[in-house]
Amino acid sequence: MSKYGISPEVFDQMVKDQGGVCAICEDRPATHVDHSHMTGEVRGILCKRCNSALGYFDDDPQIIRQAIQYLRGEL
């Protein structure tokens, strides 16, 4: 957590504020600090799967929008 500039107490409070679950899927335990690779700013606490997914999409909203369109059969 210190790698991202937050203390264990701040991490625990963020997890508590999210109800203990991932900020994206709201299904799995929040265990991984998510941060912007551009600014370094912490955005929230995610599960490993959602955190990895954002990384694979290079944190690019356009790629994520295209993935949504693809899943909806719109592409």
Secondary structure by P-SEA (a helix, b strand, c coil): cccccccaaaaaaaaaaacccccccccccccbbbbbcccccccccccaaaaaaaaaacccaaaaaaaaaaaaccc
